[in-house]
Amino acid sequence: YDAGDSKILIVGAYNSGAAMIQITKSGDSYTVNELYKTIEFGEHTKPPLYHNGYFYAQYSTNERRDGLVCMDAENGQIMWKTSRNPVFDKGSMILVDDLIIATDGQRSLYLIQPDPTEFKLISSINILQESGMTGRTVGIVGTNQNWSPIALSEGKLLIRGQHQMICLKVGTTTTPLQYP
C-alpha cells in the first residue's frame, strides 16, 4: 500500500505481519530502507485501508483472531484491536466519505468511524442468512463465509457470501444502512 513520501506498507497473511519500507532515489540508483516491521498487523485476504495517518485491517488467520486492527502508519504502533468483540474474520472493507463500511467475514455489515483512539461502531446489521443445504440424501452444514470484496456504486452496496448475493441501498439518512 502506498503510504506517501515514497513509503510502502507490505502486508502478509498467516502471521507474516507487515513492514513499512521507504524507497529513495539518488541519481540513477534506488535505495530501500526498512522503517519498521511488526507481526501484530497484517491482512489475510484484502489490502488494509489508510485514513489520516492510520491503517485499518482485519487480521485474522488460522492461528489468530485479532479482528479489526488500527495501526499508526508512522511507527507501526498498534492502537487497538477488536479481537472477538466484534469478530472480524477475513471480511471486506471500503472507505466512503471518511467512514469504513465493513463485512465481518460472516453475516454482518458494519458502519465504523475510523478513530485511532478506539473502535467506534456507528451501526451494524445482519445481512446474510444462515446458510446450508438439506435434502433427502444431503445433509451438509453450511458455512457463513463472506470473504468476497464489497463494491459500492451510486449508493448501491453489493455483497456476496458463499450462497447468496445482495444489493443494499446506502445513504445519508437517520438509518445509515437500509435495504433497497
N, C-alpha and C positions, 0 to 999 in steps of 0.2 A: 504494500500500500504506500502511495506517495504521501509522505508527511510534510512536504515542503522543505525548502532550504537544502535541497539535494539529499534529503533523508528518506530512507525507505524502510518500512516495517515489514519484516518477513515473518510469517506465522506458519505454524505447522500443527498437525493433529497428533494423536497418540502420544501425548506427553513430550512432543518436540519443543513446545514453548514458542517463544518469539525472540527476535533480535532486531535491533534498530541499527542500521548502517548509514554511513554518510559517504557520498561519492564526491571527490574533489578533483577538479581538472587543473593541471599545471602544464601549460604548453600543449604538447600533443599527447600527454600521458594522463592517466587517471589513477587516483589512489582511493582505496576503500578502507574505511575505518569502522570497526565495530564500536558503537557508542554504549550499548548495554545488551544484555541477554537475560531472559527470565524464563523459568519453567512454569510460572504462575499465570501466564497469559498465552492463549492460543485460540485456535478456531478449528473445529472438526470438519465442517462441511462448507462454510461460506466465509468470505472475507469480512474482517471487522469493519465497524463504522467509525468514522472520525468526526468529532464535533468539538469545536472550541478548545483544542489542545488535549483532548482525551479520546482514547479508543474504547469502543464497546464491542464485546464479542460474547458468544455463547460457547463457553469452554467446557464441554462435556465429552468424555471419551469412554471407552470400556472400563477404564480404571478410576476415573474421577468424575465428579458431578459438581463443578464449581458454579454452574448456572450462568447467569448473565454477569459479566465481569467488566469493571471500569478500570482503565489503566492510564496514568499520566504519560503522555507521549514524550515529554521532555526527558524523564529519567527512568521510566519503566516501573514506577511505584504503583502497586495495586491499591486502588482507592476503596473498593468494596467488591463483594461477591454476594449474589443471592443464594448460592448453594442450592438447597432444595426448597427455598421459600421465597418466591415460587420457583418451581423447577423449570429450567430452560435447558433442553436437551437436543441439540442439533437442529433447532428451528431456524427460521429465516428472519432477517431484519432489514428495514429500509428507513432512511431518514427523510422525513417530509415536513416542511415548514417548522424546522427545529424540534420535531417530535420523532420518537422512534416508534414505528409500527412493527411489532414482532409476533411471530408464532413461537410456541414453546416446544415444537417438535412432536407434539401430541395433538390435542384437540382445541387449544385455546389461542385467542388473539389478544394482544396487549397493546395499549397505548401508554407510552412511557415518556416522561420528561427527562431528557438527559441531564444529569447533575452529578458532578464528581464527589459531592459530599455524602450522597445517599441514593439508594434506589427509590425513585419517585413514580409510583404507579398512578396513572390517571384513571384508567378504566380497563376492564378485561371482560371477555365473554367466551363461553364455549361455543365454537362454531362448527366443528366437525362431529359427526355422530360416532358413537362406539361402532367399531367395525367387526366383521366376522362373517363367516358363511356357515349355513346349516342346511341340511337336506337329509334325505333318507339314507344315503350312503356316505355323506360328507359331514364331518363334524370338526371343522378347522376353527380354532380360536383365532380371531383376527387381531391384528396389531393396529395401533393408532399412530403409527409413524407418519410424521408430516415434515419431511426433510427438504421438500422442494422449495426453490426460491419463490418468494411472493412478488407480484408485479402490480403496479398502480398506474392507471392511465385514465385521465379525465374523470377523476372521482370514483373510479371503479377499481376495487382491490380483488385480484384473482389469487385464490389459494387452492392448492391441490394436495390432498392427502393420498394415502395408498389406494383408497377405494372410492374416492369422491372428489369432485371439484366444485367450488362455489365461487360466486362473484358477489362481493358486498359493495354497497354504495357507502362511501365515506365522505364526510364533510364537516364543516364547522356549524354545529347545532348544539342544542342542550344535551343531546345524546350523540357523542362524537362518532360512535360506530353503530351502524344500523343496517338491517337487511334491506335490499332494494325493494 
